């Protein structure tokens, strides 16, 4: 029996959110695939926008054209010069002439878009121009809702995982809560190294956004709920900060 080829222990990479990094001891383990589960009303995509500021980023846009995502990122005061967009939206929803087409539920087209995403990931790894990159999926729910065999989703997850590890980067999969099959989502969560859980609570006099990180492979998870607000990025309430 050949000896097991064990991957080296990972260093940590900054998330770009100072107080969160402090609580994590500097950041998350390098090479992590992170599932970010958020309420659709919570504006959880702002986490993704702030993550782009830490290093070279490939931003997978599924719900809108990249120019609108870039506009929102810039409106937060962030630089977009290190972001390369992968335009899944136009590939899926638009014809070559730029006209909208209804492909939702089309099994053939849905399988093609999985293959298109896999092709892009393989190109990112093959180019190897940037080590330690970010890959952001906004949203990964788009892929989970495709009319494809579960094997296609597992194939995509395997490519995402291997690409992230080989590049020693960070991948964030933004999933919208309560929008897809729970069993399939659990398969994805099980494969991921880290889970961010973002929830929105309505009290009698305010709306409260909270973050928990129940799963981090390679380090102890954060057990406290961290309150945060969106104001010039993600601002974590220091009154709930863990020393």
Beta strands, then each sheet from edge to edge (+ up, - down):
strand 1: 12-13
strand 2: 28-29
strand 3: 33-38
strand 4: 57-61
strand 5: 83-87
strand 6: 134-138
strand 7: 170-176
strand 8: 194-202
strand 9: 207-216
strand 10: 222-230
strand 11: 234-236
sheet 1: 1+ 2-
sheet 2: 5+ 4+ 6+ 7+ 3+ 8+ 9- 10+ 11-
end
